[in-house]
Amino acid sequence: MTNDLEYEEISSDEVDRVIAALEQISNSTSSDTIKAFLEECSNNVYYLVYEDEEGLAA
């Protein structure tokens, strides 16, 4: 196992699909704790693609 991080291209379409799926799961969940975890997950997935684009726009 190496310590080198491999670069993976992640499309915005894939990120959008995953976020939409997480939102559907969150909307069908009654637990506030689970909703908080899903929101954190959604934010992490969002920033995989959109963090760099927003940084360039500023």
Phi and psi restraints in degrees (value plus and minus 20) as a CYANA .aco file:
   2 THR   PHI    -122.8   -82.8
   2 THR   PSI     141.9   181.9
   3 ASN   PHI    -110.1   -70.1
   3 ASN   PSI     -26.2    13.8
   4 ASP   PHI     -91.2   -51.2
   4 ASP   PSI     113.9   153.9
   5 LEU   PHI    -107.9   -67.9
   5 LEU   PSI     110.9   150.9
   6 GLU   PHI    -109.6   -69.6
   6 GLU   PSI     121.0   161.0
   7 TYR   PHI    -102.5   -62.5
   7 TYR   PSI     109.4   149.4
   8 GLU   PHI    -141.4  -101.4
   8 GLU   PSI     107.4   147.4
   9 GLU   PHI     -98.7   -58.7
   9 GLU   PSI     102.8   142.8
  10 ILE   PHI    -139.4   -99.4
  10 ILE   PSI     105.5   145.5
  11 SER   PHI    -102.1   -62.1
  11 SER   PSI     130.8   170.8
  12 SER   PHI     -85.9   -45.9
  12 SER   PSI     -50.1   -10.1
  13 ASP   PHI     -83.2   -43.2
  13 ASP   PSI     -62.2   -22.2
  14 GLU   PHI     -85.5   -45.5
  14 GLU   PSI     -63.2   -23.2
  15 VAL   PHI     -80.6   -40.6
  15 VAL   PSI     -64.9   -24.9
  16 ASP   PHI     -80.6   -40.6
  16 ASP   PSI     -61.4   -21.4
  17 ARG   PHI     -84.7   -44.7
  17 ARG   PSI     -62.9   -22.9
  18 VAL   PHI     -85.6   -45.6
  18 VAL   PSI     -63.4   -23.4
  19 ILE   PHI     -82.7   -42.7
  19 ILE   PSI     -61.8   -21.8
  20 ALA   PHI     -82.7   -42.7
  20 ALA   PSI     -61.1   -21.1
  21 ALA   PHI     -84.8   -44.8
  21 ALA   PSI     -62.1   -22.1
  22 LEU   PHI     -84.2   -44.2
  22 LEU   PSI     -57.3   -17.3
  23 GLU   PHI     -84.7   -44.7
  23 GLU   PSI     -60.2   -20.2
  24 GLN   PHI     -82.8   -42.8
  24 GLN   PSI     -64.2   -24.2
  25 ILE   PHI     -82.7   -42.7
  25 ILE   PSI     -64.3   -24.3
  26 SER   PHI     -81.1   -41.1
  26 SER   PSI     -61.4   -21.4
  27 ASN   PHI     -86.8   -46.8
  27 ASN   PSI     -42.3    -2.3
  28 SER   PHI    -118.8   -78.8
  28 SER   PSI     -12.5    27.5
  29 THR   PHI    -127.2   -87.2
  29 THR   PSI     116.0   156.0
  30 SER   PHI    -114.5   -74.5
  30 SER   PSI     -38.7     1.3
  31 SER   PHI     -95.7   -55.7
  31 SER   PSI     104.0   144.0
  32 ASP   PHI     -85.9   -45.9
  32 ASP   PSI     -53.5   -13.5
  33 THR   PHI     -85.2   -45.2
  33 THR   PSI     -66.4   -26.4
  34 ILE   PHI     -85.1   -45.1
  34 ILE   PSI     -61.2   -21.2
  35 LYS   PHI     -79.5   -39.5
  35 LYS   PSI     -59.4   -19.4
  36 ALA   PHI     -84.9   -44.9
  36 ALA   PSI     -62.3   -22.3
  37 PHE   PHI     -84.0   -44.0
  37 PHE   PSI     -61.9   -21.9
  38 LEU   PHI     -85.4   -45.4
  38 LEU   PSI     -57.9   -17.9
  39 GLU   PHI     -85.6   -45.6
  39 GLU   PSI     -62.5   -22.5
  40 GLU   PHI     -82.5   -42.5
  40 GLU   PSI     -62.7   -22.7
  41 CYS   PHI     -81.5   -41.5
  41 CYS   PSI     -64.9   -24.9
  42 SER   PHI     -80.5   -40.5
  42 SER   PSI     -62.9   -22.9
  43 ASN   PHI     -83.0   -43.0
  43 ASN   PSI     -61.7   -21.7
  44 ASN   PHI     -83.5   -43.5
  44 ASN   PSI     -62.6   -22.6
  45 VAL   PHI     -85.4   -45.4
  45 VAL   PSI     -63.2   -23.2
  46 TYR   PHI     -75.1   -35.1
  46 TYR   PSI     -66.8   -26.8
  47 TYR   PHI     -93.2   -53.2
  47 TYR   PSI     -29.5    10.5
  48 LEU   PHI     -81.1   -41.1
  48 LEU   PSI     -53.8   -13.8
  49 VAL   PHI    -132.9   -92.9
  49 VAL   PSI     -65.2   -25.2
  50 TYR   PHI    -105.4   -65.4
  50 TYR   PSI     -36.6     3.4
  51 GLU   PHI     -81.4   -41.4
  51 GLU   PSI     -66.9   -26.9
  52 ASP   PHI     -85.9   -45.9
  52 ASP   PSI     -60.0   -20.0
  53 GLU   PHI     -84.6   -44.6
  53 GLU   PSI     -59.9   -19.9
  54 GLU   PHI     -88.6   -48.6
  54 GLU   PSI     -56.4   -16.4
  55 GLY   PHI     -84.7   -44.7
  55 GLY   PSI     -55.7   -15.7
  56 LEU   PHI     -91.6   -51.6
  56 LEU   PSI     -50.1   -10.1
  57 ALA   PHI     -95.4   -55.4
  57 ALA   PSI     -43.6    -3.6
